[in-house]
């Protein structure tokens, strides 16, 4: 993961004082920081978003909220950051400007084969009051469309059958930890999902509660009543860091950072304010605390994440490799406008969708970020239901045509079919589980669009969609 040959020395604490004056760095005593948050999934997004918000709290003197990362799979981030005492650089890029900040909020990372037992031991500490998560849709062990624990998942099934063994799934890990804390008389931690899931707190709460109830009914009742799972909406574009990024950042630092992260200056975090055992003052860094995150989440999932999925589905076939290339493409740019118009009609009337989409278009066009469409396309089978299928269903039920949404579904099916019959995927894939997808009218629309794409080609179909009346 790292290439530390860029300079003679890697980034480490003793070098902070000698960094160039224009590079921000921790001004607080890191040795005085205690760990109060355990984060599952310490990848680039977490380090560019939640950890950066927490860094501002530590800088303001809230020293009880250091972060311990944990990865149940890859040890790459830990191995890269351990020699740096878990310092890393956050590079915020827009146009020709780049601001660097060395972040010190991360206190360590547990990873590898022994991580589940090590995480359980760490979570026994009463000082851990919040567990945050960025593990993607696939990590929840859930049927995302239904918001239910997937008891047929191999890791979930293992944890249900052997609750005292080393957990393999995230719901199993969290339920096992809550069981241990309850037996030790330690208050439960708050669970804060930071993933792009509709009702992410509700989904996480349902999964952990079900896991707990399968172990013991009384324990399930306890988790249902006592474990807070606020929902949150997170937003910052964070592309994968490249070798070019690392070289450029090293030249600015005068030393090599093995795992810097790159993102846009814009960041948003909207959180339901339910933290029974306390929380950092994230609002000092710009977070907003609300009673209901759903309107913010729905707008972002459909207009930003939905657009990303659309561009990642169609863009590569037109020769686009990045989001910035896709939004500037002569055929995709008008399709994006039509896509947003269809999506905006599924949002409440008070949503200022036009202004939001105008800001999104500017953010998507940030050529200083190389946001790869291939990165966005990863896990598309888990992303498609809430981002594209559900709004399409809502429009169909309301009697509204959705030509662009139908076209995205057809294009995705054709790609997933890999040369076979794309409608076989409609019947077989779990993401199309809703009965409406098998109903003749909607199935016929999708079949018709698949056929039109096969006859006319994708580019011609996009042109036709953009010429059609609204």
VMD Tcl script that draws the C-alpha trace (Angstrom):
set ca {
  {0.00 0.00 0.00}
  {2.81 2.40 0.81}
  {5.82 3.67 -1.08}
  {8.14 5.30 1.42}
  {11.05 5.59 -1.01}
  {9.80 9.06 -1.95}
  {12.00 10.64 0.73}
  {14.50 9.35 3.26}
  {12.07 9.56 6.20}
  {8.39 8.80 6.68}
  {5.96 11.11 8.41}
  {6.11 10.60 12.20}
  {5.44 12.74 15.30}
  {8.94 14.15 15.70}
  {8.71 15.67 12.22}
  {5.55 17.68 12.87}
  {7.38 20.75 14.13}
  {9.52 20.94 10.99}
  {6.69 20.73 8.46}
  {6.18 23.81 6.25}
  {4.19 26.58 7.92}
  {1.24 26.29 5.52}
  {0.50 22.69 6.55}
  {-1.91 22.31 9.47}
  {-0.97 19.79 12.14}
  {-2.14 18.69 15.62}
  {-1.57 21.48 18.11}
  {-2.75 19.42 21.06}
  {-0.88 16.87 23.19}
  {-1.65 13.53 21.54}
  {-0.36 11.69 24.63}
  {-3.18 13.26 26.65}
  {-5.88 11.95 24.29}
  {-8.02 9.06 25.52}
  {-9.87 6.69 23.22}
  {-13.65 7.16 23.33}
  {-14.68 6.06 19.82}
  {-14.12 2.74 18.10}
  {-14.53 2.94 14.34}
  {-15.21 -0.08 12.14}
  {-13.79 0.43 8.65}
  {-10.95 2.99 8.91}
  {-10.61 3.48 5.17}
  {-10.14 6.67 3.21}
  {-13.67 8.01 3.65}
  {-13.62 7.75 7.43}
  {-10.21 9.39 7.64}
  {-11.33 12.23 5.34}
  {-14.69 12.74 7.06}
  {-15.51 11.60 10.61}
  {-11.89 11.62 11.79}
  {-11.43 15.14 10.42}
  {-14.54 16.34 12.29}
  {-13.20 14.69 15.46}
  {-9.79 16.31 14.94}
  {-11.42 19.71 15.41}
  {-12.90 18.54 18.72}
  {-9.53 17.30 19.97}
  {-7.96 20.61 18.95}
  {-10.60 22.38 21.04}
  {-9.64 20.37 24.14}
  {-12.15 17.48 23.99}
  {-9.45 14.92 24.72}
  {-11.81 12.04 25.61}
  {-12.65 11.27 21.99}
  {-9.62 9.72 20.32}
  {-10.46 7.07 17.72}
  {-9.40 3.43 17.66}
  {-9.89 1.94 14.20}
  {-10.75 -1.69 13.52}
  {-10.82 -3.70 10.32}
  {-12.18 -7.23 10.33}
  {-10.64 -7.89 6.93}
  {-7.64 -6.02 5.52}
  {-4.61 -5.00 7.58}
  {-3.29 -2.69 4.85}
  {-4.22 0.62 6.45}
  {-2.86 -0.45 9.84}
  {0.42 -1.63 8.35}
  {0.83 1.63 6.43}
  {0.03 3.93 9.34}
  {1.61 2.11 12.30}
  {5.16 3.36 11.51}
  {3.74 6.91 11.48}
  {2.05 6.53 14.89}
  {-1.19 6.66 12.88}
  {-0.67 10.22 11.68}
  {-1.78 10.86 8.11}
  {-2.32 13.76 5.74}
  {-5.71 14.97 4.53}
  {-5.38 16.81 1.21}
  {-8.40 18.88 0.15}
  {-8.29 19.75 -3.55}
  {-10.34 22.05 -5.75}
  {-9.22 23.66 -8.98}
  {-5.54 24.51 -8.63}
  {-5.68 24.71 -4.84}
  {-4.69 22.03 -2.34}
  {-4.73 22.44 1.44}
  {-2.86 19.88 3.57}
  {-3.65 18.93 7.15}
  {-1.94 16.27 9.25}
  {-4.59 14.51 11.36}
  {-3.81 12.93 14.73}
  {-7.26 11.71 15.87}
  {-6.56 8.07 15.02}
  {-4.86 6.37 17.98}
  {-4.41 2.90 16.51}
  {-5.94 0.24 14.27}
  {-6.85 -3.35 15.12}
  {-6.75 -5.59 12.07}
  {-6.06 -9.06 10.75}
  {-7.08 -12.55 11.77}
  {-7.14 -11.74 15.49}
  {-9.10 -8.50 15.09}
  {-12.53 -9.76 16.30}
  {-11.20 -10.88 19.69}
  {-9.03 -7.77 19.98}
  {-12.02 -5.56 19.17}
  {-14.15 -7.35 21.75}
  {-11.46 -6.71 24.36}
  {-11.23 -3.06 23.37}
  {-15.00 -2.64 23.55}
  {-15.00 -3.90 27.15}
  {-13.49 -0.54 28.11}
  {-16.19 1.76 29.56}
  {-14.36 4.70 27.96}
  {-15.61 3.50 24.55}
  {-18.94 5.28 24.33}
  {-19.51 5.41 20.57}
  {-18.97 2.85 17.83}
  {-19.02 4.38 14.34}
  {-19.13 2.42 11.09}
  {-18.17 2.90 7.43}
  {-18.31 -0.67 6.14}
  {-20.41 -0.17 2.94}
  {-23.78 -1.75 2.29}
  {-22.24 -5.22 2.03}
  {-20.85 -5.12 5.55}
  {-24.12 -5.11 7.47}
  {-25.10 -8.73 6.89}
  {-28.54 -7.47 5.92}
  {-31.08 -7.67 3.20}
  {-30.71 -3.96 2.50}
  {-34.00 -3.65 0.60}
  {-35.95 -5.03 3.58}
  {-33.70 -3.73 6.36}
  {-33.53 -7.18 7.95}
  {-30.70 -9.40 9.18}
  {-29.75 -11.86 6.43}
  {-29.67 -15.09 8.39}
  {-28.62 -16.98 5.28}
  {-25.36 -15.02 5.06}
  {-22.47 -17.38 5.92}
  {-20.86 -15.08 8.49}
  {-24.18 -14.18 10.11}
  {-25.15 -17.87 10.26}
  {-21.82 -18.68 11.94}
  {-22.39 -16.02 14.61}
  {-25.95 -17.17 15.25}
  {-24.79 -20.76 15.70}
  {-21.71 -19.94 17.79}
  {-22.28 -16.65 19.66}
  {-19.30 -17.23 21.97}
  {-16.83 -17.88 19.13}
  {-14.83 -15.14 17.43}
  {-17.46 -13.16 15.50}
  {-17.29 -13.01 11.71}
  {-20.06 -10.51 10.96}
  {-20.47 -6.95 12.15}
  {-23.91 -7.58 13.75}
  {-22.40 -10.61 15.49}
  {-19.45 -8.61 16.75}
  {-21.60 -5.79 18.11}
  {-24.10 -8.14 19.76}
  {-21.28 -10.13 21.38}
  {-19.71 -6.95 22.73}
  {-23.01 -5.63 24.10}
  {-23.58 -9.01 25.78}
  {-20.19 -8.77 27.50}
  {-20.73 -5.18 28.59}
  {-24.17 -5.95 29.96}
  {-22.82 -8.87 32.01}
  {-20.05 -6.59 33.34}
  {-22.50 -3.84 34.27}
  {-21.14 -1.41 31.65}
  {-23.57 0.90 29.87}
  {-24.03 0.14 26.17}
  {-22.27 2.28 23.63}
  {-24.08 4.27 20.95}
  {-23.93 2.79 17.44}
  {-23.53 5.41 14.70}
  {-23.69 4.24 11.10}
  {-22.00 6.56 8.59}
  {-22.79 4.50 5.50}
  {-24.98 5.39 2.52}
  {-27.97 3.35 3.62}
  {-31.51 4.63 3.82}
  {-32.35 4.71 7.54}
  {-28.85 3.46 8.36}
  {-29.42 3.68 12.12}
  {-32.69 1.79 11.85}
  {-31.11 -0.91 9.66}
  {-28.19 -1.34 12.07}
  {-30.46 -1.39 15.12}
  {-32.71 -4.05 13.56}
  {-29.75 -6.27 12.63}
  {-28.08 -6.11 16.06}
  {-31.39 -6.50 17.90}
  {-32.23 -9.61 15.88}
  {-28.79 -11.07 16.51}
  {-29.22 -10.40 20.23}
  {-32.74 -11.85 20.36}
  {-31.59 -15.07 18.70}
  {-29.12 -15.47 21.55}
  {-31.55 -14.60 24.36}
  {-34.99 -13.02 24.22}
  {-34.36 -10.83 27.24}
  {-31.09 -9.65 25.75}
  {-32.88 -8.80 22.54}
  {-35.39 -6.72 24.48}
  {-32.51 -4.95 26.23}
  {-30.78 -4.07 22.96}
  {-34.06 -2.91 21.41}
  {-34.77 -0.58 24.33}
  {-31.36 0.56 25.52}
  {-28.96 0.70 22.56}
  {-29.15 4.01 20.69}
  {-28.58 3.85 16.92}
  {-28.97 7.37 15.55}
  {-29.06 7.70 11.79}
  {-26.67 10.00 10.00}
  {-26.05 11.40 6.53}
  {-22.45 11.86 5.42}
  {-21.16 13.69 2.38}
  {-17.68 14.32 1.03}
  {-16.24 13.10 -2.26}
  {-13.15 11.01 -1.46}
  {-11.57 9.28 -4.47}
  {-8.95 6.56 -4.13}
  {-5.47 7.94 -3.41}
  {-3.04 7.48 -6.31}
  {0.73 7.17 -6.50}
  {0.74 10.65 -8.04}
  {-1.14 11.96 -5.00}
  {1.38 10.41 -2.62}
  {4.31 11.85 -4.56}
  {2.79 15.34 -4.67}
  {1.93 15.29 -0.96}
  {5.38 13.99 -0.02}
  {6.99 16.85 -1.94}
  {4.92 19.35 0.07}
  {5.57 17.63 3.41}
  {9.27 16.97 2.87}
  {8.66 13.38 4.03}
  {6.66 10.38 2.87}
  {3.14 9.73 4.06}
  {2.34 6.08 3.38}
  {-1.44 6.55 3.40}
  {-2.65 10.11 2.78}
  {-6.26 10.72 1.79}
  {-7.55 13.14 -0.83}
  {-10.96 14.79 -0.91}
  {-12.95 17.86 -1.82}
  {-13.22 20.86 0.55}
  {-17.00 20.37 0.88}
  {-18.13 18.17 3.78}
  {-21.53 17.61 5.36}
  {-22.62 15.52 8.33}
  {-26.23 15.45 9.56}
  {-26.83 13.36 12.70}
  {-29.81 12.44 14.84}
  {-28.94 13.69 18.30}
  {-29.35 10.53 20.40}
  {-26.19 9.82 22.42}
  {-27.12 8.66 25.94}
  {-23.51 8.41 27.16}
  {-22.21 11.58 25.52}
  {-20.60 12.62 22.25}
  {-17.97 15.00 20.88}
  {-19.00 18.51 19.91}
  {-18.90 17.67 16.22}
  {-21.01 20.75 15.52}
  {-17.90 22.88 16.09}
  {-16.58 21.33 12.85}
  {-19.85 21.95 10.99}
  {-21.94 18.86 11.76}
  {-25.67 19.43 12.19}
  {-27.73 17.66 14.85}
  {-31.39 17.09 14.00}
  {-34.38 15.12 15.23}
  {-34.98 13.48 11.84}
  {-32.20 12.86 9.32}
  {-34.48 11.23 6.73}
  {-35.12 14.29 4.48}
  {-31.38 15.04 4.26}
  {-30.54 11.39 3.67}
  {-33.18 10.89 1.00}
  {-32.05 13.97 -0.94}
  {-28.41 12.93 -0.85}
  {-28.98 9.25 -1.66}
  {-31.12 10.02 -4.68}
  {-29.51 13.11 -6.14}
  {-25.82 12.55 -5.32}
  {-25.39 8.80 -4.82}
  {-28.02 7.97 -7.42}
  {-26.30 10.21 -9.95}
  {-22.96 8.58 -9.14}
  {-24.46 5.14 -9.80}
  {-26.01 6.35 -13.06}
  {-22.72 7.85 -14.28}
  {-20.78 4.73 -13.25}
  {-23.27 2.52 -15.13}
  {-23.33 4.49 -18.37}
  {-20.13 6.55 -18.40}
  {-17.56 3.81 -19.12}
  {-19.45 2.70 -22.24}
  {-19.01 6.24 -23.58}
  {-15.30 6.31 -22.84}
  {-15.47 8.18 -19.52}
  {-13.18 7.10 -16.69}
  {-13.96 9.74 -14.06}
  {-16.95 11.65 -12.73}
  {-15.56 14.95 -14.05}
  {-15.23 13.47 -17.54}
  {-18.76 12.05 -17.39}
  {-20.50 15.30 -16.38}
  {-18.66 17.14 -19.16}
  {-19.55 14.54 -21.81}
  {-21.82 15.95 -24.53}
  {-24.24 13.02 -24.26}
  {-24.11 12.38 -20.52}
  {-24.49 15.98 -19.38}
  {-28.10 16.33 -20.65}
  {-28.92 12.81 -19.45}
  {-27.76 13.83 -15.97}
  {-30.13 16.80 -16.06}
  {-33.05 14.53 -17.02}
  {-32.04 12.01 -14.35}
  {-32.10 14.72 -11.68}
  {-35.48 15.96 -12.88}
  {-36.99 12.49 -12.50}
  {-35.39 12.04 -9.07}
  {-36.40 15.51 -7.82}
  {-40.06 14.63 -8.38}
  {-39.74 11.86 -5.74}
  {-38.62 14.33 -3.06}
  {-40.78 16.59 -0.86}
  {-41.90 19.85 -2.45}
  {-39.88 21.91 0.02}
  {-36.62 20.29 -1.11}
  {-34.60 22.85 -3.05}
  {-33.51 20.24 -5.56}
  {-32.54 22.72 -8.27}
  {-30.01 24.53 -6.07}
  {-28.72 21.24 -4.64}
  {-28.16 19.77 -8.10}
  {-26.43 22.94 -9.29}
  {-23.96 22.56 -6.42}
  {-23.56 18.87 -7.24}
  {-22.75 19.59 -10.86}
  {-19.98 21.96 -9.74}
  {-18.65 19.39 -7.27}
  {-18.77 16.58 -9.83}
  {-16.85 18.76 -12.26}
  {-13.91 19.24 -9.87}
  {-11.07 18.12 -12.14}
  {-8.58 18.31 -9.26}
  {-10.13 15.05 -8.01}
  {-9.77 11.92 -10.09}
  {-12.92 10.16 -8.91}
  {-12.89 6.92 -10.85}
  {-16.22 5.56 -12.12}
  {-14.84 2.05 -11.59}
  {-14.48 2.82 -7.87}
  {-18.08 3.99 -7.67}
  {-19.33 0.91 -9.55}
  {-18.00 -1.49 -6.90}
  {-20.87 -3.21 -5.07}
  {-23.45 -1.82 -7.50}
  {-25.82 -4.74 -6.88}
  {-26.17 -3.56 -3.27}
  {-26.40 0.13 -4.22}
  {-28.92 -0.08 -7.05}
  {-32.05 -0.94 -5.00}
  {-32.22 2.17 -2.83}
  {-30.57 4.56 -5.28}
  {-32.40 3.70 -8.52}
  {-35.01 0.94 -8.14}
  {-37.00 2.39 -5.25}
  {-37.49 5.85 -6.77}
  {-38.41 4.22 -10.08}
  {-41.03 2.10 -8.30}
  {-42.42 5.18 -6.55}
  {-42.80 7.01 -9.85}
  {-44.44 3.97 -11.47}
  {-46.93 3.62 -8.63}
  {-47.76 7.31 -9.01}
  {-48.37 6.86 -12.74}
  {-45.25 8.76 -13.81}
  {-42.98 7.71 -16.64}
  {-39.29 7.27 -15.76}
  {-37.43 6.87 -19.06}
  {-33.98 7.72 -17.70}
  {-34.30 5.58 -14.58}
  {-35.55 2.69 -16.75}
  {-32.59 3.25 -19.06}
  {-30.12 3.05 -16.16}
  {-31.71 -0.20 -14.98}
  {-31.58 -1.63 -18.49}
  {-27.95 -0.58 -18.96}
  {-27.02 -2.13 -15.62}
  {-28.83 -5.37 -16.46}
  {-27.13 -5.57 -19.85}
  {-23.73 -5.12 -18.20}
  {-24.49 -7.63 -15.47}
  {-25.71 -10.17 -18.04}
  {-22.29 -10.15 -19.74}
  {-23.71 -11.05 -23.13}
  {-26.61 -13.20 -21.93}
  {-30.29 -12.33 -21.67}
  {-30.45 -9.24 -19.43}
  {-33.99 -10.04 -18.30}
  {-32.78 -13.29 -16.78}
  {-31.01 -11.03 -14.28}
  {-34.30 -9.30 -13.55}
  {-35.83 -12.61 -12.50}
  {-32.84 -14.04 -10.67}
  {-31.17 -11.17 -8.85}
  {-32.25 -10.48 -5.29}
  {-32.05 -6.73 -5.85}
  {-35.18 -7.11 -7.95}
  {-37.07 -8.94 -5.22}
  {-40.07 -6.60 -5.09}
  {-43.14 -8.11 -6.75}
  {-43.59 -5.03 -8.95}
  {-40.40 -5.83 -10.84}
  {-41.98 -9.04 -12.06}
  {-45.29 -7.38 -12.93}
  {-45.91 -7.32 -16.69}
  {-46.17 -3.51 -17.15}
  {-42.88 -2.58 -15.54}
  {-41.09 -5.69 -16.75}
  {-42.30 -4.83 -20.23}
  {-40.86 -1.31 -20.01}
  {-37.48 -2.64 -18.93}
  {-37.55 -5.34 -21.62}
  {-38.43 -2.74 -24.25}
  {-35.53 -0.52 -23.18}
  {-33.09 -3.45 -23.16}
  {-34.20 -4.29 -26.69}
  {-33.90 -0.68 -27.86}
  {-30.36 -0.47 -26.49}
  {-29.44 -3.69 -28.26}
  {-30.83 -2.42 -31.59}
  {-29.78 1.24 -31.48}
  {-26.76 1.28 -29.21}
  {-26.39 3.14 -25.93}
  {-25.36 6.50 -27.39}
  {-28.35 6.66 -29.75}
  {-30.72 5.71 -26.95}
  {-29.37 8.49 -24.74}
  {-29.87 10.99 -27.54}
  {-33.44 9.78 -28.01}
  {-34.21 10.07 -24.30}
  {-32.93 13.64 -24.18}
  {-35.02 14.63 -27.23}
  {-38.21 13.16 -25.77}
  {-40.64 15.59 -24.09}
  {-40.62 15.73 -20.29}
}
mol new
graphics top color blue
foreach p $ca { graphics top sphere $p radius 0.5 }
foreach p [lrange $ca 0 end-1] q [lrange $ca 1 end] { graphics top cylinder $p $q radius 0.2 }
display resetview
